[in-house]
Amino acid sequence: MAQPSVVDTLLWLCETPSFIGEEAALCAAVSERLARLPLALPIRRYGDSIVVPVSRGTGGPRVALAGHLDVVRTEHEGVPRIEGDRLYGPGAADMKSGLAAMIDLVEHDLERVSRSCDLTLVFYAREEGPFAENELGVVLAEDPELSQVELAVCLEPSDNRLSLGASGSIHATLVFEGKTSHSARPWQGENAIHKAGALLVELGALGPREVLLDGLLYRSVYSITLAQGGRSRNIVPDRFELNLNHRFSPDRTLEEAQADVEALVAGRARIEWRDLSPAAPPHASHPLVRRLVEAGVHGVEPKQAWTDVARFAQLGVAAVNFGPGDNAQAHQRNESTSIAGLVEGRAILLRWLGALGTQG
């Protein structure tokens, strides 16, 4: 039996390195490949990101499929390859499996999707780094058509489950300041590490804040993920820094979440905001989301993490997460994804897109 074309496409994507910050070659290759198709409009490029207008004037809804070109730099043994039901390669799950589904759909089912909806594909760079460096922000700011999209689907790996919404994320450095002294005479100084003790105890005892949105449970949590301080083994430290990561539910705005951090710290440390990513609502009742559920997704769940659906939400565009990649394989050594899952995810997307031109 011949191998499905979407598998060949994923292997092709994995064979072109695209570690974060090094997406130019893959961006050019994808652009050249898709430019051969009878697209509605020319491909538009922004840095190492492209917008591909597939179909226009269908009378159906305007939808976008979006995926990031970059992958994290992890260890891999051997070249991209297929072993049984697994395809191994950098980014195979996160998220070149999603990119493969996007490309294969328009290469082999362009006529079907072009009859049912106005479809746009978005391939963008630098998602795996800081919020401010993610090129999707540039694309959404500079491409006027994307603000008119009715629903965007981010093809993050989700095991063909529909992950709704996104938790917001704040990284803040908490700076505790004291005064140095010899550790034999600590009363002559002020220990900055000790000053953090009460807050650390509070954080250790703080449980999640839970909220139900559209019937889905989201949790707001706080975690200290890094700590740095001290000058020497025999010096009382005058500075201690903690990285506080706050993941907050979609019922909170970014500004409200920052206020929650300030209330928790309560003036005991200076706060330096490092990375601020807003949350996104679930949109479970959106008509196009319901149609996607009907297309055969493996389940519906809240997204207890941040994804780029939040960027679309800032633009006023409803967005959801759905992708064929294996979620547990993201960022793993010798990353791989299920071929059967890839083929099925592509089929789910085709059923959804192909039915959008019908009444439902």
N, C-alpha and C positions, 0 to 999 in steps of 0.2 A: 504494500500500500504506500502511495506517495506521501511524503511528509507535508503537513499543512504549510502553506506559504507563510503564515504568521510566525511559524517557528524559524524558518529561514531568515525572516526579517529580524527577529530578536537576536539570532546568532550574528547577523550582520551588524546590528547596533552594538553588541558587546565586543565585537572585534575592533571597533573604533574607540580608542580611549577617550574619556571625557571627564576626567577628575575635575572637581570643582575649581574653577578658574581656568580650565583648559578645554573649554567646550567649542572653540571656534571651528575645529576640523569637523566635528560631528554636525554642528549647525550647518556648515556649508554642504556637507554630504546629504543631509536630509533635505535641505532646500533644493539642491540640484535634482535629487530623486523625485520630489513632488512637483517640481516645475515642469516635468514631462507630461503631467496630467492636464486634461482640459478643465482647469480651474475657473471659477467665476471671475476672479480678479487676480492680478499678479501678487506674488508673495511679498510681504513687507518685512524688512529686517530692522531690528533695533539692537545694536551691539552684537551679542552672540545669541540672540533670540529672534524667532520669526513668527509671523501671523500668516496663516494660510487660509484664504477665503475659498472654501470648497464649493459652495452653492449659494445662489441668491435668487429671490423672486419666486420661490416655490409656493408661497401662500401658507406654508407651515411655520411652526415656531422657530425662533432664532436660538440656536444652542451652540455651545462651545465645548470642545474637548481639550483639556490642557495637561501638559506634562513637562517635567523638568529634564533637561539634557544631562545635567551633571550627576556624578556619583561620588560617594565618599571613597577615600583612598584606603583600601583594606588589602589584606594579603590573599593572594590567589595562587594555587598550585596548577601550573600548566596554562594552556591557552583556552579561550572559550570553547566549550564542547558540550555534547549531548551524551548522557549516560542514562539509559533507560528512560524513565519519565522526567528526568531532571535535566535542565539546561544550566550549565555553570558559566559564570562570567561576572566581571565587575558590573554591578547595577542590574543584574538579571531580574531581580525582584523589585528593587527600588531605583528607578522605576521604568527601566527599559522595556519591561513586559508591557506596561501601559502604552509606551511610545510605539511598540510593535503593533499593538491592536489598533491604534489610531492610523498608522500608516497603511496597514493591510486592509482596513475597512475602505479607505478611499481608493486604494489601488485596484481592489477586486469587486467592490460593491458600490462604486461611485454613482452609477445610474439609480440604484435603489434609494440611497440616502439623499440624492439630489432631488428626487421626486417628493420627498416627505418633509424636509426641513431646510432652513438656511443654516448651513453648518460651517463653523470656523474651527480650525485647529490652531493651537498655540503651543509652541515649543520654546522653552525659556531656560536661561542659564542661572547658575549660582543660587539654587534653592537651598542647598545643604549648609550654607554659611549664615552669617548674621542677617537679620531682617532687612537692614538698610542696604545691603549689597545684592539682594535678590532682584534679578532683572525683570521679574514679572511686574514689580512696581513701576519700572520705567515703561514697560509695554502698555500697561493699563492707563498710565498717565498720558502717553503720546498717541495711542491708537484710538480714535474716536468711535469706531464701530463697536468695540467691545463693551462699551457702556450700554448698548442697546440689546445685549444678549438677555434672553429670558431665563436661561439656566446654564450654568457652567458645571462641567464634571471634571474634577481633578482626579487623574488616574493613579493616585497613590496606591501602593500595594494594600489590598484589603481582603484577600482570599475570596474575591467576588461577592463580598458582603457590602451593603450600602452603609457607609459610616457618615452620620449626619452631624452637622455643626463642627465646631472646633473649639477646644479650650484655648483661651488666651495665655500668653506666657510673658512673664517679666523676669529679667535678670537684673539684680541690683547688688552693688557692692556696699556692704555695711562696714563702715570704718569706725573702729573703737580707738580712742587716743588716750594715752597716759603719759607717764614720765619715767625715764630710765633711772636706775640706781643699781648698785651692786646687789646681787641676789642674797648676799649675807646680811644686808641691811635693807630689806624690802620696804620698810616703813618710810624710807627716804624717797621712794618713788611711788608710782601709781601703775599697777599692772594692767595693761590694756587687755590682755587675754582674760584675766579674771573678770573684767568689766562686762565681758560677753556672756558670762556664765548664766545669769538669770534668764536672758533671752533664749539661750540654747535649751535650758530646761523647759521653758514655756513651749518652744517649738516641738520638743520631743513629746510633749503631752497633748499637743493640739491635733485633734482628729479632723477628717475631711468635713468641709461644709457641703451638704448635698442639696441638689435642687432638681425638680422634675420639669422638663421642658418638652412639649409635644409627646409626653409619655415616656421620655428618655431620661435616664439618671445621669447627671453630670456632677463631678466632684471638684471642689476648689481645694488645693493643697499647697503647703509650703515645705520646701526642702533646702537645707544648707548643703551645697554640693562642692564647695571649695573652702579652704581655710589657709591663711598665710599670716605669719607674724613671728616676731622674735629676732634678736640680734646675735645672741650668743648664749651658751648654756649657763653663764653666770651673770647675765644682765637681765634685770626686770624689763620686759618689753614695753615700749612706748607706743606701739601701733599694732593693731590686729585687724585683719580684713576677712570678711566672710562673703561668699557669693550666695545670695538668697534667690532661689528660683520659685516664683509663685505661678502656679497654673490655676487659672480662674475660669469659672463656668460662663456660658454665653449670656447669662442674665446680667452680667456686669460689664460696664464699659471699661476701656483702658484707664480712663481717669478715675473711675470708682475703684478699680483694682489698685492703682497707685495710692489712693487714699487709704485703702485697707492696709497696705504695707506700712504706710506712715503711722497709722494707728497702732499697729502691732509693735513697731520699733519704739514708738512713744518717746522720741528724743534721746534714746540711749546710745545712738550711733548716728554718724552722718551718712546719709543715703546718696549714693552716686548711681543714677540710672544708666544701665548698660545696654539692654536690648528690650525693646517694647513692642510686643506683637498682640494685636487685638484678637478677641474671640469672634466667633461667627454663629448665628442662629441655625437651628437644624432644618427648617423648611420642610418638615415631614408632610404637611398638608398641601404643598405646592402641586398643582395638577401634573406637571411634567415629572416630578419626583414620584408621584403615585404610579405614573405610567412606567417608570423605570423599575419600581418594585414588581409590577405586573409582568415585566419582561423576564423574571426568573432569578433575581438576585438571591443569594444564599441566606439572607437575613438582613435585618436592620438593627443598627446599634449606634450608640453615641460615640463620637470621636473624642476620646480622652487624651488628646494631644493637639498640637498646633499644626495646621496645614494652610495652604494658600487659598482655601475657600474664604479665609478671613480677608484676604486682599480684595476678592470679588465683592464681599459683603460691604467693605468700605466704599465701593463704587456703586452700591445699591443693587448689585446683581446677586440673585440667589445662586448658591453653589453647594455641591455635595461631593463627597469622596467615594469613588468606586474604581477598583482596579483589579486586574487578574493576578498580580504578583503575590507571592507568599509573604505576608506581613512579618512573620517571625524571622525571615531571612534577611531583612533589611539591615545593612551595615555589618553583616557577618563575614567572617573569614570564609573563603571559598563559597561565596554567596551563590545561591541557585534558586530556581523556581520550577514549579510543576508545569510540564508541557500540557497535560490535560486541563489544568486550571487556566492556562493561557488560551487554549482553544475555546473553552467554554465561556470565558470572559468576553472574548471577541464575539461569540455568538449572541450573548446577552445584549451587548451593545448594538449589534445589528438588528436584533428583534425590536429593541426600543426605538432606535432611529428610524427603522423602516416602517414602524407603525405610527409615527408622529403625524403623518399626513392624513390619518383616518380619524374619524370621530371616536372619542373615548371618554 
